Amino acid sequence: MAKQLVQFGREVKQEAQKVTWPSRKETTTTTFVVFLMVVFFSLLLMFADWMISSGVEFILGFGH
């Protein structure tokens, strides 16, 4: 059992050495793109919600 754990630890170390981390520029760019997409889709869903609620209010006669 101990041999298997030691072997597992060695394999984990070998695999961890293969990991390539993104550069600071890549991380910043990706974070910015994700932020923009979140804002864009939030606005899109807000607009869709407004359109649907306005349509329902119009159909049911709840509007002003």
Backbone as CSV, one residue per row, in Angstrom:
resi,resn,N_x,N_y,N_z,CA_x,CA_y,CA_z,C_x,C_y,C_z
1,MET,0.826,-1.187,0.000,0.000,0.000,0.000,0.877,1.259,0.000
2,ALA,1.942,1.249,0.806,2.820,2.417,0.887,3.540,2.641,-0.440
3,LYS,3.924,1.548,-1.125,4.596,1.671,-2.427,3.683,2.348,-3.440
4,GLN,2.406,1.996,-3.394,1.444,2.574,-4.324,1.273,4.073,-4.066
5,LEU,1.260,4.462,-2.802,1.127,5.878,-2.470,2.356,6.670,-2.920
6,VAL,3.535,6.087,-2.732,4.767,6.751,-3.158,4.774,6.885,-4.681
7,GLN,4.393,5.815,-5.386,4.334,5.848,-6.850,3.313,6.895,-7.313
8,PHE,2.183,6.934,-6.653,1.156,7.914,-6.985,1.699,9.336,-6.797
9,GLY,2.386,9.573,-5.693,2.977,10.884,-5.435,3.969,11.287,-6.514
10,ARG,4.800,10.337,-6.966,5.762,10.623,-8.037,5.039,10.980,-9.331
11,GLU,3.990,10.233,-9.641,3.242,10.501,-10.870,2.542,11.863,-10.813
12,VAL,2.028,12.201,-9.661,1.391,13.513,-9.503,2.421,14.615,-9.728
13,LYS,3.608,14.443,-9.163,4.673,15.434,-9.323,5.062,15.563,-10.794
14,GLN,5.183,14.442,-11.490,5.534,14.474,-12.914,4.467,15.209,-13.724
15,GLU,3.214,14.934,-13.446,2.126,15.588,-14.179,2.054,17.076,-13.856
16,ALA,2.321,17.435,-12.603,2.288,18.842,-12.202,3.377,19.642,-12.911
17,GLN,4.499,19.002,-13.209,5.581,19.686,-13.909,5.223,19.952,-15.372
18,LYS,4.242,19.240,-15.915,3.819,19.431,-17.306,2.842,20.592,-17.467
19,VAL,2.317,21.093,-16.353,1.328,22.162,-16.414,1.995,23.439,-16.907
20,THR,1.335,24.105,-17.862,1.816,25.402,-18.323,0.825,26.457,-17.851
21,TRP,1.316,27.399,-17.071,0.467,28.448,-16.534,0.381,29.584,-17.528
22,PRO,-0.778,30.237,-17.610,-0.896,31.374,-18.528,-0.062,32.556,-18.029
23,SER,0.347,33.377,-18.985,1.115,34.568,-18.609,0.180,35.589,-17.962
24,ARG,0.780,36.608,-17.387,-0.020,37.666,-16.748,-0.912,38.346,-17.789
25,LYS,-0.367,38.563,-18.995,-1.137,39.215,-20.060,-2.320,38.337,-20.477
26,GLU,-2.097,37.039,-20.630,-3.190,36.129,-20.998,-4.278,36.111,-19.927
27,THR,-3.866,36.095,-18.682,-4.827,36.084,-17.576,-5.639,37.373,-17.548
28,THR,-4.967,38.500,-17.729,-5.655,39.793,-17.732,-6.630,39.877,-18.901
29,THR,-6.193,39.477,-20.083,-7.047,39.533,-21.269,-8.260,38.630,-21.106
30,THR,-8.047,37.418,-20.642,-9.151,36.484,-20.463,-10.141,36.999,-19.421
31,THR,-9.642,37.550,-18.333,-10.508,38.104,-17.294,-11.348,39.248,-17.851
32,PHE,-10.736,40.123,-18.641,-11.438,41.246,-19.247,-12.529,40.755,-20.204
33,VAL,-12.219,39.757,-21.015,-13.208,39.212,-21.956,-14.372,38.589,-21.195
34,VAL,-14.084,37.857,-20.141,-15.150,37.251,-19.335,-16.021,38.341,-18.717
35,PHE,-15.412,39.383,-18.198,-16.164,40.490,-17.608,-17.079,41.140,-18.649
36,LEU,-16.544,41.397,-19.844,-17.360,41.985,-20.910,-18.531,41.089,-21.299
37,MET,-18.290,39.795,-21.371,-19.361,38.864,-21.738,-20.438,38.822,-20.660
38,VAL,-20.040,38.876,-19.407,-21.016,38.883,-18.309,-21.880,40.141,-18.391
39,VAL,-21.248,41.287,-18.627,-21.998,42.535,-18.740,-22.932,42.477,-19.948
40,PHE,-22.420,42.017,-21.083,-23.223,41.941,-22.306,-24.448,41.050,-22.115
41,PHE,-24.241,39.850,-21.594,-25.365,38.937,-21.426,-26.317,39.386,-20.320
42,SER,-25.800,40.074,-19.319,-26.683,40.635,-18.294,-27.614,41.672,-18.913
43,LEU,-27.054,42.561,-19.732,-27.880,43.562,-20.402,-28.864,42.912,-21.377
44,LEU,-28.409,41.888,-22.091,-29.285,41.177,-23.035,-30.453,40.530,-22.301
45,LEU,-30.178,39.871,-21.198,-31.251,39.228,-20.432,-32.157,40.260,-19.769
46,MET,-31.591,41.390,-19.333,-32.414,42.446,-18.761,-33.376,42.993,-19.815
47,PHE,-32.881,43.208,-21.029,-33.720,43.701,-22.118,-34.798,42.675,-22.472
48,ALA,-34.422,41.396,-22.561,-35.397,40.350,-22.873,-36.464,40.273,-21.786
49,ASP,-36.072,40.380,-20.542,-37.029,40.350,-19.435,-37.984,41.535,-19.525
50,TRP,-37.433,42.706,-19.832,-38.259,43.897,-19.966,-39.265,43.742,-21.116
51,MET,-38.799,43.201,-22.254,-39.686,43.003,-23.406,-40.800,42.006,-23.081
52,ILE,-40.449,40.903,-22.450,-41.447,39.884,-22.116,-42.445,40.428,-21.104
53,SER,-41.968,41.106,-20.067,-42.897,41.641,-19.067,-43.783,42.726,-19.661
54,SER,-43.236,43.545,-20.548,-44.058,44.562,-21.212,-45.118,43.905,-22.087
55,GLY,-44.739,42.849,-22.793,-45.705,42.131,-23.627,-46.815,41.507,-22.811
56,VAL,-46.463,40.900,-21.703,-47.466,40.281,-20.831,-48.373,41.346,-20.242
57,GLU,-47.809,42.449,-19.785,-48.635,43.537,-19.248,-49.581,44.084,-20.309
58,PHE,-49.105,44.227,-21.539,-49.942,44.730,-22.635,-51.092,43.760,-22.921
59,ILE,-50.753,42.470,-23.010,-51.767,41.460,-23.324,-52.810,41.365,-22.218
60,LEU,-52.354,41.392,-20.974,-53.293,41.240,-19.845,-53.924,42.565,-19.422
61,GLY,-53.484,43.679,-19.980,-54.070,44.970,-19.681,-53.622,45.569,-18.374
62,PHE,-52.452,45.193,-17.863,-51.954,45.746,-16.611,-51.200,47.040,-16.819
63,GLY,-50.885,47.370,-18.077,-50.067,48.546,-18.361,-50.814,49.837,-18.110
64,HIS,-50.095,50.921,-18.194,-50.682,52.243,-17.932,-51.546,52.659,-19.084
